[in-house]
Amino acid sequence: MAVVAEGLEPEAAATEDAARDAVDAADAAPRAPPLLTGSRLNLDLYPGGCHRLLHLCARPSAQLLEVQFLRLSGHEDPRLLETTLAQVVCSLRHLRSLVLRGGQHRDVLGACVRGSLTTLPAGLSGLTRLAHLDLSFNRLETLPGCVPQMRGLSALLLSYNRLSELPDALGALPALTFLSVTHNCLRTLPKALGSLSTLQRLDLSKNLLDALPPEIGDLSSLTELNLASNRLQSLPTSLGGLRSLRLLVLHSNLLTSVPTGLARLPLLTRLDLRDNRLRDVPPELLGAPFVRLRGNPLGEAPPALPGPPGTPVIPEMPRLVLNADLDSFLVTPQGCSVTLACGVRLQFPAGATATPVSIHYRLWLPEPRLVPLGPHDTLLSRVLELQPHGVAFHQEVGLWLLFVPPRARRCREVVVRTLNDDGWRDLETQLEEEGPKRLWAHCQVPHFSWFLVVSRPVSNACLVPPEGTLLYSSGNPGVKVTFPPGATEEPRRVYMQVVRVAGRELRALLEEAGAAASPLLCLSQNGPPSFLQPVTVQLPLPPGVTGLSLDRSCLHLLYRTPPEATWDDITAQVALELTHVYARFQATHFSWYWLWYTTKTCVEGLARKAWERLRLHRVSLIALQRRRDPQQVLLQCLPLSKVDATLRRLLERYRGPEPSDTVEMFEGEKFFAAFEKGIDVDADRPDCVQGRVCFVFYSHLKNMKEVYVTTTLDRQAQAVRGQVGQLGRVPPAAQAAARTLSPTSSQPQVSFYRGAVPEEVPEEAEAARHRKGTDSPWMATLPIKLPRLRGSKAPGQGRGTSLSLAPLNLGDVETGFLTQSNLLNVAGRLGPDWPDVALHLGMPYRELQRIRHEFRDDLDGQIRHMLFSWAERQAGQPGAVGRLVQALEQSDRLDVAEEVRAVLELGRRKYEDNIRRTSLASLTPSASQSPESAQA
């Protein structure tokens, strides 16, 4: 060691001698930790790691010569570190991996502190077998000269340093396959970088690069290239020559164009171009599924040309991305582009506000009062609320809403609907497609309110002047309305919608093979209810009917009366003019018009049923129970086309009876699920009222809820079976038989009814089940089965594995009490996480195994036996409740821990209120008083 210390300053030598004595004393101790473990030597976590290595090098051994992996901390004294590394060359000749990272220490804010390494001794180039070198989290400003001489190096990590450039000599590393120089200050790249023919992964993200050398296209083996978060404005066309490239990350740059050759890379699986300045991309990339283009001004007009010298430069619009914890943001006169956590995007142009404005947003679950739908509209999104309401912007704000792709698109359109002072109106909407199932509805909004996306029949509108005009349907040009001169004194806006009608449904309803109907026409207007002059309406004749061969007695013109919402046959009241393919008539009032061809004479009632059938959706109702915890019940209303696919996806986690028979429901119709015959909903949620869960049906949204149920029936004596006896794939005939059971049956079930949640399930519900139809409140009944609790035996069978539920109060006055009912609620929430909670409560693993064996196939019994056996042992001991809360938190069950805290706080408040009411507030609470009444 004297030879080693000769080159050190006196102070450093003294420091080393003191450290050497400390290491010797540590080695002499009987419990000194071993430093050498096989071929690895990890000294980065030991204090004085360099001193320990010098100590080992001073006493060479055969085991030391076999070391291939060495880790040292970059936080060592720089001079001592340099001296130590000089000894590595001669003492660790077989070294293959050298890690000299900083970052093990953190500052007061929790950020990693860089190491003190600024260079490497030249002698390290003698490590001829070194293949992996990690110098991350240090203070390197230039690459040490010995690194390019390490000819066998295959991985070089230089992240989180202060490198401003890389030397040309780096291209002389013939075996390099991985190079990471992220989070540095690189402004340029050497041309010699293209000489790294074996390089496979190159990470240059988070630097200051504004250009790339064309030679980068010579990296023939490169498979991954990360250039994110730089200042690149363009890319060399030579990137198209990277034939092995699979991943190219270019997000968060200043790119205005990309080479067309990127679309022809044969192995490319992901091209990330997000958050750049791309206004146009090659068509081959625009629709490619592996390309990410979010956050680019695609399709927007280029900015205006710069003005003469002296013109002020407009700063770039800031971009905000909000996480789920934020529900507000600030908009300044500079403008900004905002992406909300729910996926909604907003763009405030510069000058939209004169002063800073705080914007708040909220995403609402749809319900009828927030979702105004026409008779043939469908909802495609949730409801977005932006506040402050009614705030006026100097320029319109861009809004992008995600929506579910509609299943029917023919003669329909997607629009954004909003609320203003005059009521709900539809905004001019453009659709943007980012992927097959990721669609945006884009519109310009002048103010903030509620917004939602709907699919409606194609709407055509025109402004009718006093001189008259013509309005026709873009979806069905044969539908026209002619406004003669003088029809109105003041200009008024008129709207037209045409709804297609499926002929087979009408024929099935009328039970007539030759029945047919024209498209359904809706006319509406702003202004007075009638026109001064009759307007001429043209409708195409029903399919298969011509004006030359039809029987006029079979032709019926139907008109829907707005106040009564009934259909009237007005054929005898108008003069029908027939051509070969059209029928024309005159009208002064606007509403719904429908032309039928049928031999039926009284068609008004049939028209009402047919119109309802056009708006009905065929669905099935399901009730599934989680396999691990049958008390978790999933309720869902599914369109028939999605039932099979959804059940296949849920089969691994849930089980239950066959879906219900087909049910017909209107868009936006309310219904509820009622748990009956001993089943209750154990959940504090606003949509639950005494065991009934409220739903609102929207055909394109997920009508699904998962609830936790309890039962008053004896699950310890027998299983709680549903009406059909057991869970599984129940034949429809068995379900039909189950519905006819008498009202006195006590077998548990869940029934679905139309309408809002009542105060109590109507007594006539059983009778309603025998008259299924759209006017019947009952829709379906599905069985519920809960397995038997094996934690106890019937009376007289001995103790065995019986579960004692004797009344107990866990806790004390200071921390609060948990009663037996509270513990039962906790047990019902734990599910398969109970072993983690038990181990954190201090229960031995052997006892857990015994509980699992005694209550095998009975999860409920395992949980309750564990929790109550622990609670009985803790009775009367202080701090028991605190240990339970801590165990729940350590098991990542923060939801249950918060519930326990809420119960304790509620019990303490009630206890204090009781004391005040009895004028004993100044007295010390008696520990003997039971808290049962306080937490009842």
BAGUTI-167560 format. One record per residue (C-alpha): residue in one letter; y, z, x. Coordinates in pm, whole numbers, plus 50000, padded with zeros to 5 digits. Example, Ala and Ser with C-alpha at 12.3 -4.5 7.8 and 13.67 -1.06 7.14 Angstrom:
# BAGUTI-167560
a495505078051230/s498945071451367/
END
This chain:
# BAGUTI-167560
m500005000050000/a502315004950297/v502104967850372/v502924959250016/a505914982250005/e507504969550328/g509494942250156/l510954965549893/e514304982649907/p514115019649995/e514855029449634/a512205005949500/a509695017349759/a510315053549665/t509855044549301/e506605026949381/d505295056249586/a506005079849299/a504305056449056/r501335052749289/d500905090649303/a501065091848923/v498425064548894/d496195082049145/a496455114048947/a495665095348625/d492625078948781/a491415112648908/a491505127048558/p488115128348389/r489325108948080/a491355081648251/p491075049748046/p489255021148218/l491594992748320/l488974965848374/t486994953448075/g484804924248169/s486964895248287/r490124907448111/l492874929448251/n495404939747983/l498304958848139/d501134948547907/l500724979147683/y500315004947961/p503375022348108/g503745012048470/g501424982148438/c502664966848765/h501974999048955/r498454999648814/l497824963848920/l499164970449272/h496855000349289/l493874978749196/c494854951549442/a495074977249722/r491414986049655/p489724952249613/s486394951449435/a483924925349320/q484854932448959/l488534925549032/l487704891549179/e486034881648850/v489164887648641/q490164855748452/f492694868948198/l495734889648300/r498484903248074/l501634919648215/s504794930648035/g508014911748099/h509914944548061/e508954956648410/d511504959948688/p512214923948807/r511734931549177/l508574951349115/l507264923648890/e507944897349157/t506134918149422/t503184923549189/l502874886449109/a502864878549480/q499694899349511/v498024881649218/v497514849549416/c495304865049681/s493614891749467/l492864872849143/r491734839049269/h489704830648957/l492594837048715/r492654812548422/s495174828848187/l498414846448282/v500574862048009/l504004875448114/r505574879447770/g508494901047672/g509074912347316/q507004944247326/h510174964947286/r512484963846985/d516164972046940/v517674995146678/l517604967146421/g513924959846479/a514424926946665/c512254918746967/v513944924947302/r513554897847565/g511854906447891/s513604907348228/l511754877948386/t514154851648527/t511894833348773/l508424832948930/p507414835549297/a506634802049455/g503224814749565/l501904813649208/s501364776449254/g498284786949452/l496504797049129/t494524764849121/r492334775148826/l495194786648599/a494984768748264/h497134790848036/l500644803948118/d502734823147863/l506334831447964/s507724836547611/f510434861747518/n512084863047862/r515364852748024/l514434820248195/e517384796448229/t515514770748438/l511824763748469/p510404780648783/g509594755049052/c506014766849086/v505094757448726/p505024719248770/q502754724549071/m500044741548864/r497994709948829/g495264725748614/l497654739448351/s496634729647995/a498824753247785/l502424762647868/l504404785947639/l508144789147706/s509414800047363/y512354823947317/n514024818347653/r517374803447759/l516264769847889/s518934742747862/e516824715048015/l513334706948138/p512764691948486/d511364657148543/a508634673248750/l507094686348428/g505614652048376/a503344657648677/l501024681148485/p497994658748427/a495964683448215/l498684697447986/t497624696447618/f499984722147456/l503694727447529/s505864751347327/v509584754047405/t510794766147066/h513904788347029/n515674777047344/c518914758447421/l517554723947506/r520094696047466/t518174667447624/l514584659247718/p513464643448046/k512144607948041/a509174619948243/l507974638347932/g506324605947826/s504024608148130/l502054636847974/s499244614347858/t496964643547764/l499564662947560/q498304669647206/r500714695447061/l504464696647133/d506764722346969/l510504717447036/s511854733746719/k514974755846706/n516864738846992/l520064718447026/l518564683847066/d520724655546930/a518604626447059/l515104618647182/p514204596447479/p512334564447387/e509614575047632/i508424601147380/g506534572747216/d504254570747521/l502484603447435/s499324585647331/s497284617447266/l499924636247067/t498644649246731/e501374674646636/l505124671546699/n507574697846572/l511284689446604/a512564711146318/s515984728046324/n517684706246584/r520694683046565/l518894649646556/q520834622146380/s518384593946447/l514884588146582/p513684562646836/t511554534546697/s508994542646966/l507754571346745/g505874544646556/g503614541246860/l502174576446833/r498884563946691/s497164598046718/l499914617246537/r498774638046237/l501724661746182/l505414653746228/v507934680846134/l511604670246124/h513124693045862/s516574708845899/n518154681646116/l521024657246059/l518924625946015/t520484597145824/s517594572745875/v513954572145984/p511984543846151/t509884522345922/g507024524746172/l506314560646068/a504754547445747/r502194528045952/l500844557146158/p497144556346067/l496324593346099/l499564609245972/t498784635645706/r502194652645678/l505754641045741/d508324668445676/l511834653945628/r513294681645415/d516944692545439/n518374662645622/r521074637245529/l518794609145419/r520304587745147/d517634561345175/v514134559845322/p511724530645366/p509894522545041/e506554529045212/l507564565445268/l509324571544936/g506134573444733/a503734585845001/p501994618644904/f502224632945258/v506024630045282/r508334659545201/l511884648545111/r513334678344927/g516924687145011/n518124651845093/p520934633244911/l518604604344820/g520294577644612/e523774592444646/a526714571144753/p527694574545121/p530784595145199/a534144578045221/l535164562845553/p537194585645778/g540894583245733/p543524576345997/p543994600146290/g545284633546177/t543314633445852/p541694667745804/v537914668345839/i536094681145531/p533494707045634/e529844701545543/m528744716445211/p526804748945270/r523244752445143/l521834783744983/v518164791644918/l517694822844704/n514544843944717/a513024862644425/d515074894144496/l518434877144427/d519724867644082/s523294858644177/f525294839244434/l528924831544518/v530494797144478/t533684789944673/p536124760544640/q534254744744933/g531244739744704/c527584745144786/s524034733744717/v521824761444576/t518054763644529/l516984792444304/a513734811444349/c512364795944027/g512774760844173/v515974751543987/r518564733544198/l522344733744154/q525024713944337/f528654724844314/p530944697544451/a533964706844657/g536804716744428/a534564725844134/t536214760144130/a539724769644238/t538714805344325/p535384821144429/v533094826344128/s529984848144116/i527154830043934/h524244848843776/y521024833143650/r517994844043451/l514824826043343/w513784835342988/l510414832342821/p510784807442535/e511094820342182/p512364803941862/r515864818641877/l516374803942226/v514484771242173/p516024748141910/l513474720641846/g513544691441609/p510534683541388/h508984660941654/d510294677341974/t508144695042235/l509274720742489/l508624712742857/s510234742043045/r511314777943023/v514884786742926/l517444789643206/e520554810443147/l523554806043378/q526494830043360/p529384834143310/h529074815142984/g531714789442905/v533334789643248/a535034755843294/f534594736943621/h537134712443756/q534234689243842/e530844686443679/v528004706043840/g524674689343915/l521614706643767/w517944699343841/l515284715743619/l511544714543684/f509464705843379/v505864699843276/p505044662443252/p504664653042883/r501264640442774/a502734613842541/r505464591542687/r505474560342468/c508664558442260/r509664593042384/e512254605542633/v512934637442829/v516364653742799/v518084686142896/r519314705742594/t522184730442616/l524334752442393/n528074747642363/d530744757742113/d529614731541862/g525934740841883/w523014726542073/r523324691642217/d521364669342452/l522814659342788/e522474625642957/t519414631143175/q517854612943467/l514284619143581/e513354623343947/e509744624644064/e508904643644383/g505144642144333/p502534633744068/k503034667143894/r506484677244019/l509194662243800/w512904670643781/a515324665943493/h518764659643645/c522014662043450/q525704670043499/v526994701143322/p530664709143255/h530044745843173/f527354772543191/s525154784142905/w521424781342821/f519444750942937/l515924738242863/v513964705842892/v512474689542582/s510604657742500/r511904639942189/p511494606042020/v513764580142178/s517244584742037/n519794556741998/a523404563041907/c526574543441845/l530164549641736/v530744533041400/p534344520041371/p535994509941044/e535284473641133/g531514480041116/t528734475941375/l524974472141429/l522564499141552/y518974491641648/s516104511041803/s515334504942171/g511744516242115/n511164494441809/p513764466441790/g512624457941438/v514334489441310/k518034481941247/v520984496141056/t523954473540968/f527304490240896/p529614467140697/p533424467440737/g534984496240547/a531894518240560/t534014545640718/e537724552540751/e537454571741078/p535054564041366/r531904584941342/r528834587741565/v525454578641419/y522034586941567/m518674570441516/q515144582341603/v511904563741538/v508524581641536/r505294562241575/v502554568941319/a498834565841390/g497254545841111/r493834562041139/e495244596541057/l496954583240747/r493804565340634/a491784597040686/l494264617140482/l494434592140196/e490724583540221/e491724547140185/a490714520340435/g493654497340358/a496404523540371/a499194518240626/a502684531240704/s505734519140892/p507314539341176/l509094570541059/l512884566041071/c515404594441106/l519124587441066/s521814613741121/q525564613641174/n528644634241256/g531224635740981/p531144632740600/p527654632340444/s527984597540292/f529544563640370/l532224545740166/q530134513840160/p526314511340149/v524694504140483/t521704481140520/v518524496140670/q515734473640801/l512174486540851/p509114467040963/l506414463940703/p503314485540756/p500774470640999/g498484444640841/v500904438340553/t503074407040516/g505784399540263/l503934369040133/s500674386140039/l501464422239960/d501184438939622/r504664453039551/s503164480239332/c501464494639641/l504694496039844/h506444530039843/l509764538640007/l509824576140075/y512974596540133/r513044632440264/t515554653340074/p517364675340332/p517984707740137/e514554710439974/a512684693740265/t510544675140014/w509564638340009/d510664616739713/d509474581939619/i512734562039576/t511144527539544/a512394523339189/q515914534639281/v516624508639549/a516394470939568/l513804462639833/e514404428939996/l511214416440162/t510794390640434/h507624380240611/v507574411540834/y510544433240727/a511804453140432/r515544458740378/f517364482540147/q520814498340115/a521654535340145/t524734557440150/h523074589940270/f521164595340594/s517904614040632/w514244604540691/y512834571640559/w509194560940549/l507554529640409/w503974533140283/y501444508040155/t498734524839945/t497054522339608/k497854559139541/t500494564239275/c501674599939340/v502434600139712/e505134627039746/g502674655239815/l500574633240039/a503714624040238/r504434660740299/k500914666540432/a501034635140645/w504394645340793/e503004679640877/r499934664241038/l502154643641267/r503624675941404/l500424696441429/h498594702741757/r494834708241764/v494024739141972/s491314765042038/l491704802342093/i489804821142364/a489264857842444/l487654864242784/q486944896742967/r487194901243340/r483764904643496/r484744933343726/d486674952143460/p485734942643100/q488694962142965/q490974934843101/v491054908842821/l492584874442864/l493914857942548/q494944821542548/c495714792942312/l494634759342461/p494954723042349/l491524708342287/s491864684542582/k492224713942824/v489594738042694/d486634726842906/a488604723943231/t490214758043183/l486924775443108/r485304760243418/r488154773843628/l487944808843475/l484154811543471/e483914828543811/r486204857543712/y485804860043335/r483124858543069/g483224858242694/p482224840642373/e482644803942292/p486204793042207/s487174793941842/d486844764641611/t489694739641608/v492994753741481/e496114733841398/m499504747741501/f503114736441498/e505284735641810/g507134768741832/e504924785941571/k504484823441601/f501064839741590/f499574872641702/a496284887041822/a495134918941649/f492524941241815/e490434955841535/k487544979741468/g488165006241733/i489944985442001/d493524993842102/v495924978642353/d496785003242626/a499964987142755/d503654995342733/r504934960042674/p507514947342424/d505164921242276/c502554947442176/v502804966441848/q499924989641763/g497224967441903/r498814933941810/v500094910142074/c502734884641976/f502614848042091/v504764817142042/f502854784442071/y504304756742287/s501894728142348/h502884720842711/l503304756842833/k500714783642913/n500154804142599/m498254831042791/k498454868842811/e496214894642975/v496054929342822/y494234961842896/v492234975542603/t490745009342524/t488345020842255/t487825052042049/l484115044542013/d481475063242212/r480825041542519/q478845069142689/a476115069042424/q475865031442384/a477564998842470/v480444987442250/r479194954142118/g481074926741947/q480164911041616/v477734886241767/g475924912941967/q476634902242324/l478974882342541/g478024847942655/r477954812742521/v477714819742151/p476724790841921/p479404780441670/a477014788141383/a476804824241498/q480574826241507/a480794812441155/a478334838841039/a480334865741216/r483424857441013/t481644865040686/l480754900740780/s481894927040538/p485214944940594/t483344977340653/s481824964640978/s482774986941270/q482034962341548/p485114955941767/q486844922341768/v490124904341820/s491494883141537/f494304857741550/y496784854541262/r499774832441193/g503254846441163/a505224873741336/v503684907341423/p503574928141101/e503924965541080/e500244966940996/v497424941840961/p497434930640594/e494584943140381/e493974908240249/a493174895940602/e489434897440533/a489814876540221/a492054851940406/r489274845040652/h487314827440381/r490064801740315/k490844786740651/g493814762740653/t497394757940769/d498594781040490/s496084808240576/p497304837140796/w493884841140962/m492904815941230/a489944829741425/t487974861141516/l486234866041851/p483994895241954/i484764921342220/k482044939742412/l482524968842650/p479494980142858/r478085014742830/l479495042043051/r476545054743250/g478405085043373/s476805107943114/k473715111942901/a473305120942542/p473395157842457/g470215176142550/q469215152142831/g470165175743108/r472895173443364/g471585145943590/t474485122943655/s476625136143375/l480385134143414/s482225166243340/l485505160443158/a486425196843112/p490155202343048/l492045205543374/n495635204543500/l496025189843844/g499125200444033/d501665228244034/v505085236643894/e507005222444190/t505315188144204/g504325185243839/f501025184043653/l498545156543564/t496425163343256/q492965150243176/s494435121542970/n496705112143260/l493725110643498/l491745089643249/n494635064943240/v494705063643622/a490955058043630/g491305029243386/r493775011743618/l491995013843952/g489284987843902/p487434976344218/d490024993244443/w488585027844378/p486615030644709/d489825026044912/v491545052944707/a488565076444751/l488535072445129/h492275079145147/l491705110244935/g489395122945209/m486045117945036/p483185110945282/y481635076645282/r478205091245208/e479485105144879/l480875070844787/q477445055844845/r475845082344626/i478325075244341/r477675037944369/h473925044044343/e474035068444052/f476445046643851/r475215012443959/d476274984143726/d478865007343573/l482285003943735/d483955027043484/g481455054943557/q481965051643933/i485745054643903/r485795083943663/h483125103543849/m484975099044179/l488375108744039/f487315138643829/s484945153044089/w487815151844339/a490245166744083/e487915196044006/r487715204744377/q491525203044400/a492185225344098/g494635252744188/q495465238444532/p499105229544605/g500035193644692/a497045177444516/v499185153744310/g501145143544618/r497895134944797/l496815113544504/v500095094244504/q499885089444881/a496305076744855/l497345051644588/e500175038844807/q497925036145113/s495475015844902/d498264991444802/r498185003244439/l501905009044416/d501825000644044/v499585030343964/a501525052844204/e504755044744021/e503115052743687/v501965086543818/r505475094243942/a506905084743603/v504425107943427/l505325136643657/e509055131243608/l508655129343232/g506605161543231/r509205179743439/r512035168843210/k510175179842898/y509235212543062/e512875219643151/d513985210442798/n511475234842655/i512835262442879/r516415255442773/r515515255542405/t513905289842441/s516915303142640/l514795309242947/a516565285143180/s517575313043417/l514075326843446/t511475316043700/p508855293643536/s505525309943490/a502735292443673/s500305303643408/q502005283643134/s500025252043055/p501855218843085/e499695202542821/s502385206542558/a505045193642794/q503145161542850/a501665157242507/
END
